[in-house]
């Protein structure tokens, strides 16, 4: 595929502006009336549209699903408690993203606090070893002479790796949340809410959430054996909810009620100052105020800095930052993470430019042949791409083209490509790749993932064949591809509702996130003034048809108005947020979509 010399941005954005539909969520009148009458009516409307009852607006640890309901954790707790009694060495095998890093730090800090005398960790280097407990990583782990390996955020597909550890005389406990395959590893215990026979009510725990439940079960068992007090068994894990909140938001799992409790409790600890030095330091280098921490800070500022280590070097740097005991050490490590994140952004920008050119070329070729304005799916590759960044590129391009995307980069080993796939609602990407692998056994090496994201390895010489199979498999989902591509909103706001007070209430009404989306509104507004900031962002002053005052709005990563704009009225889909600048707080519209009125 040859890149065109013209920009894909305008072509793709114009195509999509005509495709997107704006739809309003429906709020149940009955549910709205059941919510507290002293709540702002807009917030009541928002909660009702998310099918959220009054009893799900109070976040307390006592309302979480009980530890005993994660039945598979019981066997893991027994083996870990025996390791504590026998003073055995426990190795935590983590993953190279924020979910894995927080789960690793959580296990290290909690087990040590519970009296485990010998706990170490190992995170596979993404470039050298790839993901999970492979046989090669089992050999690396054996050099640390553990009696027990506990995987966190990985392991459910590590059949060969667990077998190798067993050959080496090492027991393995698998704790994971990724979807299991038909065959499971031969571990002494497997803890996963997605196991077929697991009764746990929530199937969207993150890896750090699974680890949290396992540690809570260990604490309870140690208390029953008289090795720690009941109070310690509760406080040790509860005091680590800052880590659980960070990993939960970062992994983009659905924020069901159980996960929102994690996040709410963890954010409360951060805001009150009861958090570890590493998280404080990450807020500092990110320029965010931890005293007003919210879920978006974790997802957009803190997690990317941790992830930069796993993408470019070694996630051990991130884990060490989270485990740092002094503010000085934490800040030193956080600054290194921040520098890596700057490098990551530069690499990502270069790769995205190339990817958009690929998409533009494909779009133009398809249009010239009368085949429409978009392919069913996109399979992208460049020999200079970095395998730690391809997931970010796939995600960004997927948002542009609203189609499944897989992006590949050369692996460290000759002849292999490592890819990251991102999908759209209605197409389960992990199952789709599984079906391709079953239909074409020679195409796909290892793979794993979720409904919306997956990783895989293929032989470079099979790239074209995989591209054809991938596009063909996605093309079978005609109902999804031909269906509407809506942007969902919570309706319009009046001029009186475009206020700082409501912006504050909405900000504090979360935690918002995946599956519990931040409120989005729509209005046709009059543009009084506009300018471009830093050659990248469109700043607007707008007025409401039924009001006199002006409200500031900003459209990030956009510099032009949509086609059909008449110089006056524009339809905005936006979040009502708080803008803090020079100690002044004002209401601001953060524009997510713009089209002609």
Helices and strands as residue ranges (DSSP letters): H 8-19, E 20-24, H 29-34, H 41-49, G 54-56, G 61-63, G 67-69, H 73-85, E 90-94, H 98-113, E 119-123, H 126-129, H 135-142, E 148-152, H 159-167, E 171-175, E 189-191, H 207-224, H 230-238, H 241-250, H 257-271, H 277-286, G 290-292, H 295-297, I 298-302, H 303-312, H 316-323, H 327-368, E 377-381, H 390-401, E 404-410, E 416-422, H 429-439, E 447-449, E 453-459, G 460-462, H 463-475, H 478-481, E 485-489, H 500-508, E 521-533, E 537-544, E 550-555, E 569-581, E 584-596
